[in-house]
Amino acid sequence: MKVLFLAALLSLAASTRAADNKLQFYYEGGKYFYFVSYESVSLIDNAKRTVHSGYTDKYGRTTFRVPAGRYTCRIMYRKKVYSFVFDIYKQANIRKVYFGDGVKTHMKWG
């Protein structure tokens, strides 16, 4: 009985655990797309707390671990801050994020 309870408890903990989420950022300038390399990125939750801050790599990628929910993402590109809201699910797929001046921010599954 104790083993069954422990197995159920571990299963529940694994299902509520936050998954690694990966974003890859592209700046959309006209008909060209540019990696947002080595730029700062932060995630802010609904309580206005910064739950992740870091930098993108050479290819504009960043990885973070937060629970599912709605977040505001702020990313710097060429000394300008861009901000958008998106939802995080328990999936760990790479999402490609396209943004720019005069461009509506949009995401695609990679």
C-alpha positions in Angstrom: 0.0 0.0 0.0 2.8 2.4 0.8 4.5 1.6 -2.5 1.3 2.4 -4.4 0.9 5.7 -2.5 4.5 6.7 -3.3 4.1 5.8 -6.9 0.9 7.9 -7.2 2.6 10.8 -5.4 5.6 10.7 -7.8 3.4 10.5 -10.8 1.4 13.6 -9.6 4.7 15.5 -9.0 6.0 14.7 -12.5 2.7 15.8 -14.2 2.7 19.3 -12.4 6.4 19.9 -13.0 7.3 22.8 -15.3 8.7 21.7 -18.7 11.7 23.2 -20.4 10.4 25.7 -23.0 12.4 26.9 -25.9 11.9 30.1 -27.9 13.9 31.2 -30.9 13.6 34.9 -31.8 13.7 36.4 -35.3 13.6 40.1 -36.1 11.5 40.6 -39.3 12.8 43.5 -41.3 11.0 43.8 -44.7 11.4 40.5 -46.6 14.4 39.3 -44.4 14.6 37.6 -41.0 17.5 38.1 -38.6 18.5 36.0 -35.6 18.2 38.0 -32.4 21.7 37.0 -31.2 23.1 37.7 -27.8 20.2 39.9 -26.7 18.6 40.1 -23.2 15.2 38.4 -22.7 12.9 38.3 -19.7 9.6 36.8 -18.8 7.1 38.5 -16.5 4.2 36.7 -14.9 0.7 38.1 -14.2 1.8 39.3 -10.7 4.4 41.5 -12.5 7.3 39.3 -11.2 10.3 38.6 -13.4 10.4 34.8 -13.5 13.2 34.4 -16.1 15.9 36.6 -17.4 18.8 35.7 -19.6 20.3 36.0 -23.0 19.7 34.5 -26.4 22.5 32.5 -28.1 24.1 32.9 -31.5 20.8 31.7 -33.2 18.4 33.7 -31.1 17.4 30.8 -28.8 16.7 30.8 -25.1 15.5 28.0 -22.8 13.6 28.6 -19.5 11.5 26.6 -17.0 8.3 28.1 -15.8 4.9 26.7 -15.0 2.1 26.9 -17.6 0.4 30.3 -17.8 0.3 33.6 -19.5 3.5 35.7 -19.6 4.8 38.9 -20.9 8.1 38.5 -22.8 10.4 41.5 -23.2 13.3 41.2 -25.6 15.9 43.8 -26.5 17.0 44.1 -30.1 19.4 46.8 -31.3 18.9 48.9 -28.1 15.1 48.8 -28.4 12.7 46.8 -26.2 10.0 44.7 -27.8 7.2 43.3 -25.6 4.4 40.8 -26.2 2.1 38.4 -24.3 1.9 34.7 -24.9 0.7 31.5 -23.2 3.0 28.7 -22.1 1.6 25.1 -22.1 3.3 22.0 -20.6 4.9 21.3 -24.0 8.6 21.6 -24.6 8.6 22.4 -28.3 10.6 25.2 -29.9 8.5 28.1 -30.8 9.8 30.6 -33.4 8.9 34.2 -32.5 8.8 36.8 -35.3 8.6 40.5 -34.4 9.7 43.8 -35.7 8.8 47.4 -36.3 5.4 47.6 -37.9 5.1 43.8 -37.7 2.5 42.0 -35.6 4.4 39.6 -33.3 3.5 36.0 -34.2 4.7 32.5 -33.3 5.2 29.3 -35.2 6.0 25.8 -34.0 9.5 24.8 -35.0 
